[in-house]
């Protein structure tokens, strides 16, 4: 049902920008190239990017576009705004006018600054603060220039997709059940701190993507004693779901307390979307939901997606591109679900992304 409506929905937008700009923060689910300026980025080589225009690797952890691109497309843009570290004086002109936006996301980052050797979420927000300062300076002097920038930012979408790497780090170090409450408390304290910081810089519309069912990704399935082909790993899913539930409660409390005046938010449930695709693959247009398209070993997920790896030809029918990341098809269908599906379907709450930007 979701897959059938995608083409007509995209056509109906006719490239009308629903917001002035999109500012993107988070991890590899939305990174569009910042990590190519950091050492060790495996996504800068084929077959990554094989379905991107001109089959060009861009640093996206995908065979093509990712979630940031498709959310931006649904808002009327051509693709995600450019990676912050790629900006030049020429490419910054629109951005300094408060148009289009910037993507600060970095593969491997987490909610905690200790997660990943990458651009931390704290640093990403510092980069945004620097962008805003340049926007104000570019718009002239005096309080009116600052007010005009704040007005543009208040109408823009702030997209955050993060948390999965924090969960992976916990699982990889064999964290115990008794440690989970402390993990959640630490993550929520930092997440709300980041949201408050962005609000203080002018953000008012928050589109938040939660943590997917980590027990269903091929690299985690492959660790299961039964091989993982028939079912997801329940413990990893429970860890992600518990955090997502706590995040929703924390955001509701934060807004109800008046700590974020003028702010609205939508939590796009990557967890619900991927769970739905996994449970109903044919209805969602997928044939393979357990194995990775690109990789090697069990479920094609025990070795990385390298130039020498095997990869599938029918990529649009695979839920996962590599051992962790979804295919371009998954990102596209997932973005449509969190953007436009009725909230009662459970793909976004308390409102969907379209309602968020239309308010």
Helices and strands as residue ranges (DSSP letters): H 2-13, E 21-26, G 34-37, G 42-44, G 53-55, H 67-74, G 84-86, H 93-96, E 100-103, H 121-138, H 143-155, E 157-161, H 164-172, H 177-200, E 205-209, G 214-216, H 218-221, H 234-256, E 264-268, H 270-279, H 281-284, E 288-292, E 294-295, G 298-300, E 310-311, G 315-317, E 318-320, H 328-340, G 343-345, E 348-349, H 353-358
